[in-house]
Amino acid sequence: MTTFSTAPSASERRNLYTPHKMRIVKATDEAPGVRTFQLQFVDSEVGARFSFEAGQFGEYSVYGEGESTFCIASSPTRTGYIECTFRQAGRVTSALADRQEGDIIGFRGPYGNTFPVERWEGKNVLFIAGGIALPPVRCVIWNVLDLRDRYRDVSIIYGARTVADLVYKHELAEWDQRSDVNLWVTVDPGGQTPEWTGKVGFVPAIVEEVRPRPADTIAVLCGPPIMIKLTLPVLAKLGFAPEQIYTTLENRMKCGVGKCGRCNVGKVFVCKDGPVFTLAQLNELPPEY
């Protein structure tokens, strides 16, 4: 017998390019040129239905200026809002940086795949991040910490060029005070201040100094390309297998829905097949990457 589906709801008929209106309820200056917005849906019913998972991203827009792609920097364990962190770098991010608390911006999403945090339960989790790449890692860090009893050791290695460039300084201080988190924060040589009490050195060198154990450990790595390039051999030397190392490639994306072609690498569309990949998966991509 032939069956017919019911008519699509208004939300199902919604144009996938149409952003939802979001109100900036809190704006935080994290570092020079770097801001964090806490956002709530103007339409409370849409907000009540909204959900996402760690690692997914969205398109954030200023009407008349365009849109930019950022991860959702807050954890799905914290409901009622989402957060994004961005660096002022071009037309759209400059327009976003001019917005203040109470202003309305656009958001569409969530898009992309996720960090498989459920599969990591019972394992150690190592987070390695550099500079403005901490936001996509922060989402997973809080996801793990809010469900802390499901994981074993949690370690965080984070670095930036200077003390001023460190983002989420208040959260770094909070993590440093936790007895169930191992935290190492470093700045590049020459980037320290007289008051700095953390480490001085590049992230790959700090990873080699800390020497995290690979047994039953997942490594989440995100940072500038040169940091990733120099950290991967260190992890390999320590015994981490490609399947144990995860990263996110959000900087390659534009439209978010596999239409513009900007993010394709061979047959892979980062926005649809990613942005989260293991190193083993990245090793299968064409040499162009």
C-alpha positions in Angstrom: 0.0 0.0 0.0 1.3 3.4 -0.9 1.7 5.8 2.0 2.2 9.5 1.9 4.2 11.7 4.3 2.4 14.6 6.1 3.0 18.1 4.9 6.2 19.7 6.1 6.0 22.0 9.0 6.9 25.7 8.7 10.3 25.0 10.2 10.9 22.2 7.7 10.0 24.5 4.9 12.4 27.1 6.1 15.0 28.2 3.6 18.3 26.7 4.7 20.1 30.0 3.9 17.8 32.1 6.1 19.4 32.9 9.5 17.7 33.0 12.8 17.7 36.2 14.7 20.0 36.1 17.8 20.4 38.7 20.5 23.8 39.4 22.0 23.1 39.0 25.7 26.8 39.2 26.7 29.9 40.4 24.9 33.4 39.7 26.3 36.7 41.1 25.1 39.0 38.1 25.3 42.2 39.5 23.8 43.2 42.2 21.3 40.8 41.9 18.4 39.1 38.8 19.9 35.5 38.8 21.3 33.1 36.3 22.6 29.3 36.7 22.2 26.7 34.8 24.3 23.6 34.6 22.1 20.0 33.8 22.7 17.3 33.1 20.0 14.9 36.1 19.6 12.2 33.5 19.0 12.0 31.6 22.2 10.2 28.6 20.6 13.1 28.1 18.2 15.5 28.4 21.1 13.7 25.7 23.0 13.9 23.3 20.1 17.5 24.0 19.2 20.2 21.5 20.0 23.7 20.8 18.9 26.7 18.6 19.7 30.3 19.3 20.5 32.3 20.2 17.4 29.5 21.6 15.2 29.6 25.0 13.7 27.3 27.8 12.5 27.2 30.8 10.2 27.1 34.1 12.0 25.9 37.2 10.1 25.5 40.9 10.2 22.7 42.1 8.0 24.0 43.8 4.9 27.6 42.7 5.5 27.7 39.0 5.1 28.4 35.9 7.3 31.4 34.1 8.7 31.9 30.6 9.9 32.8 29.8 13.5 32.4 26.8 15.8 29.9 26.9 18.5 32.3 27.6 21.4 29.9 26.7 24.3 29.1 23.2 25.4 25.8 21.4 24.5 25.7 20.5 28.2 24.8 24.2 28.9 21.4 25.2 27.5 19.5 28.4 26.9 22.3 30.0 24.9 25.2 29.5 22.5 28.5 31.2 22.3 31.0 32.1 19.6 34.4 33.6 19.7 36.0 35.3 16.8 39.0 37.5 15.8 38.4 40.7 13.9 40.0 40.1 10.6 37.8 41.2 7.7 34.6 42.9 6.7 32.2 40.5 8.4 34.2 40.0 11.6 34.8 43.8 11.8 31.0 44.3 11.6 30.4 41.7 14.2 33.1 43.3 16.5 31.1 46.6 16.3 28.0 44.9 17.7 27.1 45.5 21.4 25.0 43.7 24.0 21.4 43.9 23.0 22.1 44.0 19.3 20.7 41.4 16.9 22.8 39.3 14.6 22.0 36.3 12.4 22.8 32.6 12.9 22.2 29.5 10.9 23.2 26.0 12.0 24.2 23.7 13.5 26.2 22.1 10.7 28.9 19.4 10.5 29.8 16.3 12.4 30.9 16.1 16.0 33.6 15.0 18.4 32.5 11.5 19.5 32.7 12.3 23.2 30.5 9.3 24.1 33.1 6.9 22.6 35.8 8.5 24.7 34.1 7.7 28.0 36.5 5.8 30.3 39.6 7.2 28.6 42.1 10.0 29.3 41.5 13.1 27.2 44.4 15.4 26.2 43.6 18.9 24.7 46.2 20.8 22.8 45.4 24.2 21.5 47.1 27.4 20.3 45.9 31.0 20.1 42.5 31.6 18.7 42.1 27.9 18.1 41.1 27.3 21.8 37.3 28.1 21.1 36.5 24.8 19.2 38.5 22.9 21.9 36.8 24.8 24.7 33.4 23.4 23.6 34.7 19.9 24.1 36.6 20.7 27.3 33.4 21.9 29.0 31.5 19.0 27.6 33.9 16.6 29.2 34.2 18.6 32.5 30.5 18.9 32.9 30.4 15.1 32.7 33.6 14.7 34.6 32.9 11.4 36.2 32.7 9.7 32.8 36.4 10.3 31.9 39.7 9.6 33.4 42.6 12.1 33.4 41.9 15.4 31.7 44.9 17.4 30.5 45.1 20.8 28.7 48.1 22.3 27.0 47.4 25.8 25.6 49.7 28.4 24.2 49.6 31.8 22.6 52.2 34.3 21.2 51.9 36.6 24.2 50.1 36.8 27.6 47.7 39.3 26.1 46.8 36.9 23.3 45.6 34.2 25.7 41.8 33.8 25.4 39.4 32.8 28.1 41.8 34.0 30.8 39.1 33.6 33.6 38.4 30.0 32.5 42.1 29.2 32.4 42.3 30.4 36.0 39.3 28.2 36.9 40.8 25.1 35.2 44.1 25.8 37.0 42.3 25.6 40.3 40.6 22.3 39.6 42.2 19.3 41.2 40.8 17.1 38.4 42.4 19.0 35.5 46.1 19.1 34.5 46.8 22.4 32.9 49.9 23.9 31.2 49.7 27.4 29.7 52.6 28.7 27.7 53.5 31.8 25.7 56.1 32.1 23.0 59.6 33.3 24.0 59.5 37.0 24.4 55.8 37.0 24.9 55.9 36.9 28.7 55.4 39.8 31.1 57.3 40.3 34.4 54.3 38.9 36.3 53.9 35.8 34.1 54.3 32.6 36.1 53.3 30.1 33.4 55.6 28.3 30.9 57.6 30.0 28.2 58.0 28.0 25.0 56.3 26.8 21.9 53.4 24.4 22.2 55.2 21.4 20.6 58.1 21.7 23.0 55.8 21.9 26.0 54.0 18.7 24.7 57.4 17.0 24.5 58.3 18.2 28.0 55.0 17.1 29.5 55.2 13.7 27.8 51.5 12.6 28.0 51.0 8.9 27.9 49.2 7.5 24.8 47.7 4.5 26.5 43.9 4.8 26.6 44.2 8.5 25.6 42.4 10.7 23.1 44.3 13.8 21.9 42.3 16.8 20.6 44.6 19.1 18.6 43.7 22.5 17.2 45.8 25.5 16.4 47.7 27.4 13.7 48.9 25.1 10.8 52.6 25.4 11.8 51.7 24.4 15.4 49.9 21.3 14.2 52.6 20.5 11.8 55.3 20.5 14.5 53.1 18.9 17.2 52.1 15.8 15.2 55.6 14.4 15.1 55.9 14.9 18.8 52.7 12.9 19.4 53.9 10.2 17.1 57.2 10.0 18.9 55.3 9.6 22.2 53.4 6.7 20.7 50.0 8.3 19.7 48.4 6.5 16.8 46.6 8.5 14.0 43.3 7.1 15.2 43.8 8.7 18.6 44.3 12.2 17.3 41.3 14.5 16.5 41.2 17.9 15.0 38.7 20.3 13.3 39.1 22.1 10.0 36.6 24.9 10.3 38.9 27.5 8.7 38.3 25.9 5.2 34.5 26.4 5.2 32.3 29.1 3.8 28.6 28.1 3.0 28.3 25.3 5.5 26.1 23.1 3.4 28.3 21.7 0.6 27.2 24.1 -2.1 30.1 26.6 -2.7 32.9 24.0 -3.1 35.4 26.1 -1.2 36.1 23.4 1.4 36.3 20.3 -0.8 39.5 18.3 -0.6 39.3 15.5 -3.1 35.9 13.9 -2.6 35.6 15.3 0.9 33.5 18.3 1.8 34.8 19.6 5.1 31.5 21.2 6.0 29.5 18.1 5.5 32.0 15.2 6.1 33.7 17.2 8.9 34.8 19.5 10.3 36.0 17.0 12.9 38.5 14.4 11.6 41.0 12.0 13.0 44.6 12.1 11.8 44.0 8.7 10.2 41.2 10.2 8.1 43.3 13.3 7.1 46.1 11.0 6.0 43.7 9.5 3.4 43.1 13.0 1.8 44.9 14.0 -1.4 48.4 15.7 -1.0 46.8 19.1 -1.7 45.8 19.3 2.0 
